[in-house]
Every structure is written in C-alpha cells, then in structure tokens.
C-alpha cells in the first residue's frame, strides 16, 4: 500500500532531521522485490545502509493473493477487482529495481535480532505497519545464532514497546463497505489472524494500537506532488490510479506516534488487553493488561496538512547536498 511507503518516507525524513533513528526495516512478505522497494525508498532519502530483511513466511500464497484474499469477503456488484488477477506488486511496476538484483537480503528475524543486539536494554520501539508475522516470529523460543538466549528473550529484553497499525474497534459488530468490499475486520489482522493472536497474547508487553478508524479519513500524499523522481510519489499515483494523490494515512500516523515527536496530536485509552477472535474480530477489554488504543486528537484535515508538510520538508535527495 502507498501509505506503507509514505510511512517509510516520513521515518527517513525524521531520521535525517535527527529526530529518530531507524535500526532496521523488515518486510512482512516473503518476496525479494518488496525488500528491494524498501531499499529504493531508503536510498532516495540518503539512507542506503539501513539493514532490510525479508519474511520467511507469509500467511497466504502471494501469487494467488487476490483470489485468496477476496475469497474472505462479500463484494458489491460494481467492484472492478473481482474476477481479475492483478499483480500483488502492481505498485512496484515502473520502478527501476535492477540495481538490487545482486543484493542478498537476510531473514527478517535475523536482521531484527542483529539490530536488537546492538541496542541498549529496553530502548527499542518496534513499529508494525503490515501483518504481525515478523513480530510474531520474534516471540518464538528458538535460540538466536551465536547467543545464549531465544528470540523471545532477546525481544523482551531490548524492546520498550510496540506500536502497531491494526484492528477495528468500533465497527466490527456489522459489515461495512470500503472500496467495494464488505468488511468484518481489518486487513492487517484478517490477513494473518494467527500472528496477531500471538502478538496480543503477550498481555504484559506494552503494545500501542492505532486502528483503522483513526486514519481512514486522514488523507495525505499531495505533499509529494513536486517530487517527480521520488518512488514514494510514484506509488501514490499508481495506487490512486493516476488521479488521486491524497489517500488514507494509517501507517504514517503509527510512525508519527512512535517517534514521540507528535504527542499533542494523540491521546491514549486506559490500559487493557486486545483479544483477536478466530474470525479476525479485534476486541479491546479495558482493565488488566498493557495494551493501549491510540486516538487522534485533531481534525482529519489538520492532520493531513501536517503530514503533507513533512513530505514537503523531505523534498531533496539527501546525497545531493541541497
């Protein structure tokens, strides 16, 4: 999705401004082309050396993504995607990724483990803007290579909190129509229910959740309008079918919250526990637990304007000296 690319762009812009750091990026799909696109975006912002990893597994067969994913939903009669088989990576068409043909990417959990081993205890914020499979892999009891600890022990030792974009905590009691599909849950959860369950079973792990409803009407992307050489701009154009440039900002908002630089834009629920049901329905149970729902405090148009200004502030190639 283009807001995943937008979130990575915002993270890079904040890194370049000295406001945060990016220890590593892990791709939640088990295909190299996605990691190559991540590398391309990081390089566009002058950060080609950020480690990038590829997931070992994905919840569904990427080559049958549309058939498997849409089979979970009921569609309206006018939905144009039904019956078609477009590429899962249609957003990457038109991007020149040839320079990464010879690049070998490590497994996501090993790239993440290396980054954690270099970090102080309790210092790392993990941001999940896709499915939870990479985070779930870090919560297994396999031993980390060369270390006398498991991935789970390392993760719990080094990670201060997780910020994740997922769930729908206000509309899940009935279907709602979005983009021609009738939904009962949220995309990131529905695509990999087991991984979401595993993550949220860690009830004492601080997890901050920005759900679907917080970003669906925060539309951004037009701040990239003048950046014709920016691959993130191209992804927005392709996702908007060449017409729309302002699109929902879910993942960007998660990154902004995680940075700690925009606290005035958010509020938090009381503590509690998120439960993922077998259907993919996400439920927040207030009380015991260490999970928190992130709420937007400002109007959607105000938030959109802030994001587009961030995009504009990154309108230079960091390696150009401009």
DRENNUTI-53472 format. One record per residue: x, y, z of N, C-alpha, C in turn; residue in three letters. Coordinates in pm, whole numbers, plus 32768, in hexadecimal, padded with zeros to 4 digits. Layout:
N
XYZXYZXYZALA ...
# end
This chain:
322
80547F8980008000800080008058807C8000UNK 802380EB7FC8807481647FBF808F81A38046UNK 8036819080A9805481D0812A80C181858176UNK 80DB81078153815380C4818881D0810C8155UNK 81D0812A80D3824081748099824881FF80D5UNK 81D5823F80E981D382C38127820982C181B5UNK 81E8825881FF821A824B828882B1823C828AUNK 82E681ED822C837781DD822483BA826181FDUNK 837982AD81A583AE8330817F83B2838D81F9UNK 834683918245834183E882BB83AB83BF8321UNK 83BE833D83358425830E839184AF833A8363UNK 84C9833282E1854A835E82AB855D83F582BBUNK 84F4844082A484FC84D282B3851D84F78344UNK 84DC84B383A484F884CE8431858484A18457UNK 85B28433841D863B84068436869E846E8406UNK 868884A4838F86E38507835786E3858983A7UNK 867585A483EB866B861B843E86A2860384CBUNK 86D2858984E68707856A856A869D855585D4UNK 8621853B85AA85B2852D86088597849D8630UNK 85CD843E85E685BB83B186068628836285BEUNK 862B82E185D28688828B858A863B82148552UNK 867281D984EB8638815F84B186A180F384BCUNK 868D8093851386F08029852986ED7FC284BBUNK 86777FA6848686657F42841C85D77F4B83E9UNK 85BF7F15837385387F0A833C85257E798310UNK 84B77E3D833B849A7DB4831084197DB382BEUNK 841C7D6C825083AA7D6381F583577CE9821EUNK 82D37CFA8225827E7C8F825B82557C2881F2UNK 827F7C3C8174825F7BDD810982E07B9380E2UNK 82D17B1780B883457AC3809C83757ACE800BUNK 837E7B487FD883AD7B5E7F5184177BCB7F4FUNK 84817BB47F0484F27C117F0084CA7C997EC8UNK 846F7C9D7E69844F7D1A7E26841D7D847E89UNK 83D77D597EF283A87DB87F56841B7DF47FA5UNK 847D7DA17FC884F37DD3800F85437E317FB5UNK 85457E157F34858A7E6E7ED685477EF77ED3UNK 84C47EF97ED9847C7F797EDA84997FC67F5AUNK 84A27F7F7FCC84C67FBF804A85517FFE803EUNK 85AD7FB3800486367FE47FF0863680607F96UNK 85E4805F7F2F85DB80CF7ED385AC814D7F1CUNK 854781407F70851381B47FB9857B81E8801BUNK 85B8818E8067862081BA80C586918203807BUNK 86B681CF80088722820C7FBB86FA82957F86UNK 867C82A37F5E864A83257F2E865E83917F98UNK 8654836A8017866483CA808486F283C980BEUNK 874F838B807787DA839080A08802832C8109UNK 87B282C1811B87CD825F818587D581D1814CUNK 882F81B880EE8834813480AD886980C58106UNK 88A880EA817788E8808581CC888F804E8239UNK 8812807A824087B5804182A3879E7FAE8280UNK 87B57F5282DE879F7EC382C1870D7EA6829FUNK 86F87E4F823E86717E29821386677D928210UNK 85FA7D5D824885E57CCC824C85647CA38208UNK 855E7C2281E584E97BE881A284AB7B7D81FBUNK 84287B7C820583E37B18825683FD7A8B8221UNK 84027A2C827D841079A08256838D79678222UNK 8321799C8252829F7965822C823A79D78220UNK 81D379BC81D481647A1981C880E579C781D6UNK 807C7A058206800579B9822C7FBD797A81B6UNK 7FCC79B581417F89797F80CB7FEC79798058UNK 7FC679347FEF801979287F78801379AC7F2BUNK 808579F17F2380877A747EE280577A6B7E52UNK 80797A017E0C805379F57D817FBC79E17D6FUNK 7F7979BC7DDC7EE879AD7DD87EA67A0F7E39UNK 7EEA7A807E4F7EBF7ADF7EB67E2E7B097EA3UNK 7E0C7B377E2D7D877B6F7E1A7D1B7B057E27UNK 7D357A8D7DF07CD27A247DFE7CBE79FF7E91UNK 7D2F79EF7EDA7D2479C37F667CEE7A327FBFUNK 7D1A7AAE7FA67CEF7B1A7FFD7C5D7B3D7FE6UNK 7C367B4F7F677BAD7B767F4B7B497B087F6CUNK 7B797A8C7F737B1F7A1F7F987AEC7A2E8026UNK 7B2F7A8180767B047A9881007A8F7AFA8108UNK 7A6F7B3B80997A117BAA809E799D7B98803EUNK 79327BDD805D78C37BEE800278DB7C727FB9UNK 78B87C7A7F3878D27CF47EEB78507D2B7EB2UNK 78547DB07E9777E17DE87E5277F07DCB7DBCUNK 77837DDA7D7377827DB07CE777DD7E037C8EUNK 77FC7E7D7CB9784C7ED67C6478E17ECE7C81UNK 79087E787CDF79957E747D0579EA7E447C90UNK 7A497E9A7C5F7A917E787BE57AFD7E0E7BF7UNK 7B2A7DF67C707B967D987C857B6B7D067C85UNK 7AEB7CEF7C9C7ABF7C657CA77ACC7C1D7C21UNK 7B087BA87C227B1A7B5B7BA97B9A7B7C7B5EUNK 7BDD7BE97B877C5B7C0B7B487CCF7BD17B98UNK 7D447BCB7B5C7DB97B957BA07E2F7BF47B8FUNK 7E227C707BC37E937CCC7BB67F067CA27C0EUNK 7F7D7CD27BEC7FF37CAF7C3A7FE77CE47CC7UNK 800F7C947D2880147CC27DB380707D3B7DBFUNK 80D67D407D6C81377DAC7D72811F7E127D03UNK 80A17E2D7CE280857E8C7C7680C07F167C94UNK 80CE7F397D1581037FBC7D3881977FC77D17UNK 81D97F577D0382687F5B7CE782867F5D7C52UNK 821F7F4C7C0182357F537B7182607FE07B4BUNK 82C27FEA7AF682F2806D7ACD836580A07B21UNK 8386805A7B8D83F980807BDF847480347BAFUNK 84E480787BA4855F80377B7985A57FFD7BF5UNK 859A7F7A7C0585D77F367C78864E7EE27C4DUNK 867D7EF57BD186E67E9E7B9C87697EA77BE9UNK 87827F197C2988007F277C7288087ECA7CECUNK 87967E8F7D1187947E377D86878F7DA47D60UNK 879F7D877CDE87987CFC7CB087FB7CA27CFAUNK 88727CD57D1688DA7C837D5488DC7C8F7DECUNK 88837CE17E2388807CF47EB5883C7C7D7EF7UNK 88797C487F5E883D7BDC7FAB88097C14802FUNK 878B7BF8804C874B7C2A80C5873F7BB8812AUNK 87597BD681A8874D7B72821186BE7B5A823AUNK 86AC7AF4828D86277AD882C386007B488323UNK 85807B6A832285527BD8837685787BC68408UNK 85647B4D843D857D7B3B84CB86127B4784ECUNK 866A7B23848E86F97B3084A787277BC1849BUNK 86EE7C09843A870D7C97842D86DD7CE284A9UNK 86657CBF84D986327CFE855186867CDB85CBUNK 86AE7C5C85D687007C31864887857C7B864BUNK 87C47C8B85D788427CD585D188307D648601UNK 87C37DA385D887A97E2D860387917E34869AUNK 87497DD486CF872D7DD3875F87AD7DBB87B0UNK 88037D64877F887F7D4787C688D97DC187CFUNK 88CC7E1C8771891C7E97877288DF7F0487CAUNK 886A7EE98802881D7F50884988207F3C88E0UNK 880E7FA9892788077FA289B987877F5C89E5UNK 878A7F1E8A5887137EDB8A8C86A07F3F8A9CUNK 86297F138A7385B17F648A8585B07FE78A3AUNK 85F77FEE89CA8603806E898385BC807388FDUNK 858C800488CB855E7FFC884084C680038836UNK 8495805487DB8408805487B583FB800A8731UNK 83A97FA3872F838E7F5786B5830C7F8C8678UNK 83117FB085F9829B7FE485B4826E7F7C854EUNK 81F37F4F855A81BA7EED84FC81507F3484A7UNK 81697F3D842481087F7E83CC80D47F1D8362UNK 80F27E9E837580BB7E36831E80827DC88375UNK 80807D4F834280537CE0839480B97CC98405UNK 808E7C81846C80DF7C7284E5813D7BFB84DFUNK 81527BBF846A81A07B43846482317B56848FUNK 82717BC6846C82FC7BD8849583097BEB852BUNK 82AB7C33856782AC7C4285F982927BBC863CUNK 82337B6F860582147AEC863F828C7A8F8637UNK 82D97A9685C983517A4385BC83B87A638628UNK 83BA7AE0865584197B0786BE83EC7ADA8748UNK 83757AA3875083407A7587D1834079DD87DAUNK 8399799B878C83A3790A8796841978E487F0UNK 84237866881184867838887284FE77F58832UNK 8516781187B1859177E0877086087834879FUNK 867C77F687A686F3783C87D4872D78938765UNK 8752790D878987937968872B88207935870EUNK 88477930869088CA78FD866B893A794886B3UNK 899278FC86F48A047937873989E4797787BEUNK 8967796887EB893F79A6886A8903793D88C8UNK 89127956894688DA78FA89AB8851792B89D8UNK 87FB79498974877379768992871A795C8919UNK 869979578932863A794388C6861579CA8888UNK 85D579C3881385A57A3D87D485447A868832UNK 84EF7A3C8873848E7A7A88CD84D47AC08941UNK 85387A80897C85827ABD89EB85C97B3C89BEUNK 86047B37894786487BAE891285E37C1E88FAUNK 85737BFB88BD850D7C5F889E84D97CA1891DUNK 84B77C52897F84807C8989FB84E97CD98A48UNK 85667CB88A3885D27D008A7F85EC7D898A41UNK 85E57D9389BE860F7E0D8979859C7E6B8955UNK 85237E36894684B47E868914846B7ECC8986UNK 845C7F4F897784117F9F89D9837C7F9889BFUNK 83577F9C893F82C97F9A891B82BB7F788887UNK 82427F4F8863821D7F3A87D781AF7F9E87B4UNK 81BB7FDB87408150802E870981227FE88689UNK 80A27FCD8680806F7F7F860F7FF17FBE85D6UNK 7FE87FC185517F6D7FEA850F7F1F7F6C84EFUNK 7EB07F5885337E5C7EE385177DD97EF18562UNK 7D7B7E9F853D7CFF7E9285897C947EF68562UNK 7C1B7ED5858E7BA77F2B857D7B557F1A85FCUNK 7B577F7F86507B1D7F7186D57A987FB886E6UNK 7A5B7FE4867779DA8027868579737FFC861EUNK 799B7FB685B3793C7F92854A79337EFD8533UNK 79697EAD858E79747E1F857078F67DCF858AUNK 788F7E0C85C178167DBF85DD77C17DA88560UNK 77E07DF184F577967DDF847977F07DF88403UNK 77C67DD3838E78167DEC831778157E8082F5UNK 78827EAF82BA78857F36828678C87F3281FEUNK 789C7F8B81A778CB7F8A811D79427FE7810DUNK 79AE7FB380D27A24800380B67A637FD08036UNK 7A6F80257FD37AB180007F567A727F8B7F10UNK 79EE7F7C7F1B79A97F107ED779A57E8E7F23UNK 79E37E8A7F9A79E47E117FEC79977E28806DUNK 794F7DC28099790A7DC8811979647D878183UNK 798D7DD581E479EE7DAA824879AC7D8A82CEUNK 79E67D29831479C07D0F839F7A377D2483FDUNK 7AA87D4083C67B1F7D5584157B7D7DB183CBUNK 7BFB7DAE83F17C5E7E0883B57CC77DB7836AUNK 7CF77DED82FB7D4E7DA8829C7DC57D6482DEUNK 7E157DAF832B7E907D7783637E747D0183C0UNK 7E057D0584077DE07C95845E7DA97C21840DUNK 7D4C7C3F83B47D0A7BD583677D6C7B848313UNK 7DD47BC682E37E327B82828C7E877B1D82D7UNK 7E9E7B3383577EF07AD583A67EBE7AD58436UNK 7E4D7A95844A7E0C7A9484CD7E647A518536UNK 7EA779E685127EF9799D85737F6A79F385AAUNK 7FAB7A40855380197A9585827FE67B0485DCUNK 7F737B3E85BB7F397BA586117F167B6A869AUNK 7EDF7AF1869A7EC07AB087197F3D7A9D876EUNK 7FAA7A70872D80267A568777805D7AD687B3UNK 805E7B41876680907BC08799803F7BEF8811UNK 7FBD7BEF88057F697C2688707F587BC688E6UNK 7F867B4B88D87F867AF1894C7FED7B1D89B4UNK 804B7B71898A80AD7BAB89E780697C218A2DUNK 80157C038A8F7FC07C6B8AC9800E7CD08B1DUNK 80867CAC8B4980D57D0A8B9881377D5A8B43UNK 81417D3D8AC3819A7D868A6981557E088A40UNK 81957E7B8A5581557EF98A2D813E7F008996UNK 80C07EFE896E809C7F0588E180397F7888CFUNK 80577FD188738004804588577FC9803387CCUNK 7F43803787C37EFE801087487EB48087870CUNK 7ED680A886907E8C810C86447E3380C085E3UNK 7DB180CE85F37D58807985A57D2780BE8526UNK 7CE2807184D67CB2809B84527C6B81228454UNK 7C19813A84B97BC481B084BA7C0F823284D1UNK 7C89822A85067CD482A485247D0E82E584A7UNK 7D2A8296843F7D6D82CE83CB7D2182C88349UNK 7CAA828F834A7C64827A82CA7C3F82FC8285UNK 7C29836882D37C0583E882967C73845182A4UNK 7CEB842682CD7D60847E82CD7DA784668249UNK 7D8E84BD81E87DBC84A6815F7E3A84F98144UNK 7EA384B481187F2284F980FF7F6584BF8084UNK 7FCB85048055801484DA7FDE802F854C7F7FUNK 7FDA85B47F807FED86237F24806B86737F44UNK 80A286627FBC812086A37FDE8195866F7F8EUNK 818086017F4681E785C77EF181DB85F57E60UNK 817B864D7E448155866D7DBA81C9869D7D65UNK 822586E97D9F829387207D51830D86C57D4BUNK 8304864F7D89837885F67D92836B85877D29UNK 837985AE7CAB835C85527C3E83BD84DD7C38UNK 843384E97C768494847B7C74848984227CEEUNK 8429843F7D44841D83F57DC283C983777DADUNK 83FE83007DCA83AF82857DB8833282817E0FUNK 833582C67E8082BE82CA7ED6824D83147E8EUNK 826E83817E4C820B83C97DFC81D0836E7D91UNK 822583217D4F81F582C67CE88196825E7D21UNK 81B2822F7D9C815A81CC7DD980D282087DF9UNK 80CE82867E24804D82C77E3C7FFE82D67DBAUNK 804282FC7D507FFE830B7CD07FC782877C9EUNK 8017821D7CA87FEA819A7C787F7881667CCCUNK 7F8081797D507F1581487DA67E9481977D90UNK 7EA382167D6D7E2E826A7D527E06826A7CC1UNK 7E3682077C747E1481FA7BE67E3682777B96UNK 7EA382BA7BBE7ED2832E7B747E8483AD7B8DUNK 7E1F83A67BE47DC8841B7BFA7DD4844F7C89UNK 7DBC83F87CE87DBA84247D747E4784297DACUNK 7E6684957DF17EE9849E7E327EDC84A67EC9UNK 7E6884C47EFD7E5284C47F8E7E0384477FB3UNK 7E4283EF7FFF7E09836D80217E19835480B7UNK 7DD282F180F07DD582DB81827E6282C981BAUNK 7E7382F382387EF9830482737F1182AD82EEUNK 7ED3823882F27EDC81E483697F6C81CE8398UNK 7FC081998341804881728368809F81EA8388UNK 80898257834080D482D1835C80B8830183EAUNK 803C82FD841380178329849A805782D08504UNK 8061824E84E880A281F4854881358219855AUNK 8179823784EC8205826084F4821282E48540UNK 81B98341852781BD83C2856C81AA83B08602UNK 814C835C86298139834286B881B6830386F4UNK 81EE82A186AE8261825986E282DA82B486F7UNK 82E5831D86A58359837786AF835983C8872FUNK 82E483DC876C82DA842F87E482E184C487C7UNK 82E484EB874882F185778723826B85BC870DUNK 81FF85708714817C85A886F4811585858760UNK 8140858487DD80E785578849806A85AD8854UNK 8073862C882C7FFF868488367F8F865D87D7UNK 7FAB860487787F4885DC87157EFA855F873FUNK 7F26852087AC7EEC849E87D27EC3849C8865UNK 7E67844388837E478420890D7E4483888917UNK 7E3F835589917E4082C589A87DC7829A89F9UNK 7D9B822189DE7D3281E48A307D6C81BA8AB6UNK 7D16818C8B107D48814C8B887D8B80C88B60UNK 7DDA80908BB97E1D80128B9A7DB77FA18B90UNK 7DDE7F388B4D7D857EC58B3E7DCA7E588AEEUNK 7D7B7E018AB47DAF7D928A657D627D8889E2UNK 7DAB7D7889757D6D7D5E88F27D617CC888DFUNK 7CEC7C9C88B97CD27C10889B7CAB7C058807UNK 7CEC7BA987C27CCB7B8F87357C7C7B0D8730UNK 7C017B1587017BAC7A9F86F87BCC7A4F867AUNK 7B9B79D486747BB9797D86027B8B79B9857DUNK 7B257A0E85817AF07A4D85087B467AC184D9UNK 7BA47AEC852E7BF37B6385107BBD7BE08552UNK 7B4D7BD485977B167C4585E17B767C6C8650UNK 7B917CEE865D7BEC7D2186C57B9A7D648733UNK 7BB47D3C87AE7B677D6E88217BC77DA58889UNK 7BA87E1B88BD7BF87E5689287BAD7E4689ABUNK 7BEE7E058A0B7BB47DEF8A8F7BFD7E458AF4UNK 7BBD7EB08B217BFD7F0D8B7D7C147ECB8C05UNK 7C807EF48C477C9F7EBD8CCB7D2B7E868CD1UNK 7D377E058CE77DBB7DC78CF07DFE7DC18C67UNK 7E817DC68C6A7ECD7DBD8BEF7F1F7E3B8BD8UNK 7F6F7E388B6F7FC87EA88B527FBA7ED58AC1UNK 7F3F7ECD8A8E7F207EF98A087ED27F7C8A0EUNK 7EE87FD389AB7EA8805689A97E7B8076891CUNK 7E0480B0890F7DD580DF888D7E008170887AUNK 7E34818E88037E5E821687E07DE8825E879FUNK 7DCC82D587CF7D5E832487987D9583A5875AUNK 7D5A83CE86EE7D7D844E86AE7D3784BF86F8UNK 7D80852A87177D47859A87617D1D860F8709UNK 7D508617868F7D33868B863B7CDF866385C3UNK 7CA386C585837C4F86AB850E7CA2866F849DUNK 7C608621844A7CA785D983E07CF186368382UNK 7CB486A9835E7CF5870383007D728743833CUNK 7D72875A83C07DE8878F84027E59872883FEUNK 7E3886AC841C7E9C8641841A7ED38630838CUNK 7E7B8633832A7EA68625829F7F0B8690827AUNK 7EEF870C82A47F48877A82857FD2876882C2UNK 7FD68735833D8056871E837F80A886B58334UNK 80678648830A80AE85DE82C280E38613823DUNK 8090865D81F580BD86908173813186F28182UNK 8134873C81F081A787958208822587448226UNK 821686D4826B828A867D828182BF864981FCUNK 8264861D81A5828E85EF812082DB865E80D7UNK 82A786D780DC82E9874780978374876080D1UNK 8382875181548403876E8193846F870C8169UNK 8448869A813284A98638810284C18641806DUNK 849C86B0803084A486C17F9F853186E37F72UNK 858F868A7F8D861686947F578656860C7F65UNK 86B585F27F15870385777F21876E85917F87UNK 876E85427FF187CD855A8060885D85518034UNK 8879850C7FC6890384FF7F99892B856C7F37UNK 88D185CE7F1F88EE86367EBD892A86B27EFBUNK 891D86C07F80894E87357FC488EF87AB7FBCUNK 887687967F84881588047F7887C188107FF6UNK 
# end
